[in-house]
Amino acid sequence: MNEATIIAGTPSRTADFVALAKPRLNLLVVVSSIAGYAMGGGDTHDVWRMLAVAIGTGLVAGGASAFNQVLERDADAKMHRTRLRPMPDGRLPVRDALLFGAALTLGGVGVLALAANVLSAVVALVTLATYAVVYTPLKKVTSFATVVGAIPGALPPVIGWAAATDTLSRGAWILFAIVFLWQLPHFLAIAWIYREDYARAGFLMLSVIEPDGRSTARQSVIYAAALLPVSLGPTLVGMTGPVYFVGALVLSSGFVALALKFGLSRSIADARRLFFGSITYLPLLWLLMILNRL
């Protein structure tokens, strides 16, 4: 192998910084913030304002991802799926990663505060703090960290709602509840698929401390079942019409079915189906909600 081939196969510094921000994984975060903005009655014809909400939320989410990877670099080095990330692989100094995370965070908060309002920026900061300062270290302390982690994960639509209304009214919390409950089967499926990796890293996931999978399966079903009536909430309070109600009922019933199938088999294959079902479910629900808002 010649030198040119080695250089071509080496991740660039720019690519490493992009990997820290996890833009692909944070895409759903950005979409959720836009959904919250639209459901809050924000002017969807004001492209610049909507873009500012998306960019601001995305930057703060990228900052949170960078801080998370700095804090978990030693644990990531022990897991097969994360050991080649920039931090555990030693490709980026901690100082550079922290500065990058801080720059993304400050930029995102600034965009939200200036282009939307201070409330949306505050909610974004709370999202970052609960994710990086509370949830991340808690993963090595208790399996309840999964529930705690669902809190910052459910705040992006609240950021959008705050940007549109400058309030945290009932509608914001209905959206929060939907994403909160959706995340738990989503997280539990991932935890089951990668339970050996999490065990090596010392993360006290439910799938690690109770390896027979009964609790993981049971909780996946419970949270998916709880999501079904909550997902109908937007219609029940007048935020959406009957088309959304029917669509949400169908989607949520399908999500419960996937959770039940995983609960009965506790197989990796069914955990993957639940995971992929979850990342299909939420965008479709947002689309239905926005299109049938009136």
C-alpha positions in Angstrom: 0.0 0.0 0.0 1.5 3.3 -1.0 1.5 6.6 0.9 -1.3 8.1 -1.3 -3.6 5.2 -0.5 -3.0 5.6 3.2 -3.7 9.3 3.1 -6.9 8.8 1.1 -8.2 6.3 3.6 -7.5 8.5 6.6 -10.5 10.5 7.9 -9.9 14.2 7.5 -10.0 16.7 10.4 -13.1 18.3 8.9 -14.8 14.9 8.7 -13.9 14.2 12.4 -15.5 17.5 13.5 -18.6 16.6 11.4 -18.7 13.2 13.1 -18.7 14.9 16.5 -21.8 16.9 15.6 -23.7 13.8 14.3 -25.7 15.7 11.7 -27.4 12.6 10.3 -28.6 11.4 13.7 -29.7 14.9 14.6 -31.8 15.3 11.5 -34.9 14.1 13.3 -34.2 16.6 16.1 -34.3 19.4 13.5 -37.4 18.0 11.9 -39.1 17.8 15.3 -38.3 21.5 16.0 -39.8 22.5 12.7 -42.9 20.4 13.5 -43.2 22.2 16.8 -42.9 25.6 15.1 -45.6 24.7 12.6 -47.9 23.3 15.2 -47.4 26.4 17.3 -48.8 28.5 14.4 -45.5 29.9 13.3 -45.5 31.5 9.9 -44.4 28.7 7.6 -44.1 31.2 4.7 -41.3 33.0 6.7 -38.6 30.8 5.3 -35.8 32.6 7.1 -37.4 32.3 10.5 -38.1 28.6 10.0 -34.5 28.2 8.7 -33.2 29.9 11.8 -35.2 27.6 14.1 -33.8 24.6 12.2 -30.2 25.9 12.2 -30.3 27.0 15.8 -31.7 23.7 17.0 -29.3 21.7 14.8 -26.3 23.6 16.1 -27.2 23.1 19.8 -27.9 19.4 19.1 -24.5 19.1 17.4 -22.9 20.8 20.4 -24.6 18.3 22.8 -23.3 15.4 20.6 -19.8 16.8 20.8 -19.8 17.2 24.6 -21.3 13.7 24.9 -18.5 12.1 22.9 -15.9 13.9 24.9 -17.4 12.7 28.2 -17.9 9.2 26.9 -14.6 8.8 25.0 -13.2 6.1 27.3 -16.5 4.1 27.2 -16.8 4.5 23.5 -13.3 3.0 23.1 -14.6 -0.3 24.6 -17.6 -0.6 22.2 -17.3 -2.1 18.8 -19.7 0.3 17.1 -18.1 3.5 18.6 -14.4 2.7 19.0 -13.5 4.4 15.7 -15.2 7.7 16.6 -12.7 10.7 16.6 -12.4 10.9 20.4 -11.7 7.2 21.3 -9.6 6.8 18.3 -7.4 9.8 19.4 -7.8 11.7 16.2 -9.0 14.9 18.0 -7.6 16.5 21.2 -10.2 17.0 24.0 -9.6 20.7 24.0 -10.4 21.0 20.3 -13.6 19.0 20.7 -14.7 21.0 23.7 -14.1 24.3 21.8 -16.0 22.9 18.8 -19.0 21.9 21.0 -19.0 25.3 22.7 -18.9 27.1 19.4 -21.8 25.1 18.0 -23.8 25.6 21.2 -23.2 29.4 21.4 -23.9 29.8 17.7 -27.2 27.8 18.0 -28.4 29.7 21.1 -27.5 33.0 19.5 -29.4 32.2 16.3 -32.5 31.2 18.3 -32.3 34.2 20.6 -31.8 36.7 17.8 -34.0 35.2 15.0 -36.8 33.8 17.1 -36.9 34.7 20.8 -35.1 34.2 24.1 -37.5 31.5 25.4 -36.6 29.1 22.5 -32.9 29.7 23.2 -33.4 28.9 26.9 -35.3 25.7 26.1 -32.4 24.7 23.8 -29.9 25.3 26.6 -32.0 23.2 29.0 -32.0 20.5 26.3 -28.2 20.6 26.2 -27.7 20.7 30.0 -30.0 17.8 30.7 -28.4 15.7 27.9 -24.7 16.4 28.6 -24.7 17.2 32.3 -27.4 14.9 33.7 -28.2 12.1 31.3 -24.7 11.3 30.0 -23.0 10.6 33.4 -26.1 8.9 34.8 -25.8 6.1 32.2 -23.1 4.5 34.4 -25.2 4.9 37.6 -28.7 3.6 36.9 -30.8 2.1 34.2 -33.3 4.9 34.9 -31.0 7.1 32.8 -32.9 5.9 29.7 -36.0 7.7 31.1 -34.0 10.8 32.0 -32.5 10.8 28.5 -35.9 10.9 27.0 -36.4 14.4 28.5 -33.9 16.3 26.4 -34.8 14.2 23.5 -38.4 15.3 23.7 -37.6 19.0 24.0 -36.9 19.9 20.3 -40.6 20.3 19.3 -40.9 22.5 22.4 -38.1 24.7 21.1 -40.0 25.1 17.9 -43.3 25.8 19.7 -41.5 28.4 21.9 -40.0 30.0 18.8 -43.5 30.3 17.2 -45.5 31.4 20.3 -43.1 32.7 22.9 -44.9 30.5 25.4 -44.8 27.0 26.8 -48.5 26.3 26.6 -50.5 23.1 26.6 -49.8 22.2 23.0 -46.0 22.3 23.6 -46.4 19.7 26.4 -48.6 17.4 24.3 -45.8 17.4 21.6 -43.3 16.8 24.4 -45.3 13.8 25.7 -45.5 12.2 22.3 -41.8 12.4 21.7 -41.0 11.4 25.3 -43.0 8.2 25.1 -41.9 7.4 21.5 -38.2 7.5 22.5 -38.4 4.8 25.1 -39.3 1.9 22.9 -36.8 3.4 20.4 -34.0 3.5 23.1 -34.9 0.1 24.5 -34.7 -1.6 21.1 -31.2 -0.1 20.6 -30.1 -1.2 24.1 -31.2 -4.7 23.3 -29.4 -4.9 20.0 -26.1 -3.5 21.4 -26.4 -4.9 25.0 -23.0 -6.6 24.8 -21.4 -3.4 23.7 -23.1 -1.5 26.5 -22.0 -4.1 29.0 -18.3 -3.7 27.9 -18.6 0.0 28.3 -20.1 -0.2 31.8 -23.4 1.4 30.9 -26.2 0.2 33.2 -28.8 -0.2 30.6 -31.9 -2.3 31.5 -30.7 -4.9 28.9 -27.4 -5.2 30.7 -28.6 -5.5 34.3 -31.4 -7.8 33.4 -30.0 -9.9 30.5 -33.0 -12.1 30.0 -34.7 -9.2 28.3 -38.1 -9.5 30.1 -38.0 -6.0 31.6 -36.7 -4.5 28.4 -39.5 -6.1 26.4 -42.2 -5.3 29.0 -41.3 -1.7 29.2 -41.1 -1.3 25.4 -44.7 -2.6 25.2 -45.9 -0.4 28.1 -44.5 2.8 26.6 -45.7 2.1 23.1 -49.1 1.4 24.5 -49.1 4.6 26.5 -48.1 6.5 23.3 -51.2 5.4 21.5 -53.7 7.6 23.4 -51.3 10.4 23.9 -50.6 10.5 20.1 -54.3 11.2 19.7 -54.1 14.2 22.0 -53.6 16.9 19.3 -57.0 16.1 17.9 -58.7 15.9 21.3 -57.6 19.4 22.2 -58.4 20.9 18.8 -54.9 21.2 17.3 -55.6 18.8 14.4 -58.6 17.3 12.6 -60.0 13.8 12.1 -57.6 12.8 9.4 -54.7 13.1 11.8 -56.7 11.2 14.4 -57.3 8.2 12.1 -53.7 8.3 10.8 -52.2 8.6 14.3 -54.4 5.7 15.5 -53.2 3.5 12.6 -49.5 4.5 13.0 -49.5 4.1 16.8 -51.3 0.7 16.6 -48.6 -0.5 14.2 -45.9 0.8 16.6 -47.6 -1.2 19.5 -47.7 -4.3 17.3 -43.9 -4.0 16.6 -43.3 -3.6 20.4 -45.5 -6.6 21.1 -43.7 -8.7 18.6 -40.3 -7.8 20.1 -41.8 -8.4 23.6 -42.8 -11.9 22.7 -39.6 -13.0 20.9 -36.9 -10.7 22.4 -35.0 -11.4 19.3 -32.4 -9.1 17.7 -34.4 -9.2 14.4 -37.6 -8.0 16.1 -35.6 -5.3 18.0 -34.3 -4.0 14.7 -37.8 -4.0 13.3 -39.0 -2.0 16.3 -36.0 0.4 15.9 -36.6 1.0 12.2 -40.4 1.3 12.8 -39.7 4.0 15.4 -37.6 6.1 13.0 -40.4 5.8 10.4 -43.2 6.5 12.8 -42.2 9.9 14.1 -41.6 11.7 10.7 -44.9 10.3 9.4 -46.7 11.5 12.5 -45.2 14.9 12.2 -46.2 15.0 8.5 -49.8 14.0 9.3 -50.0 16.5 12.2 -48.8 19.5 10.1 -50.9 18.6 7.0 -54.1 18.2 9.2 -53.4 21.0 11.6 -56.8 22.7 10.9 
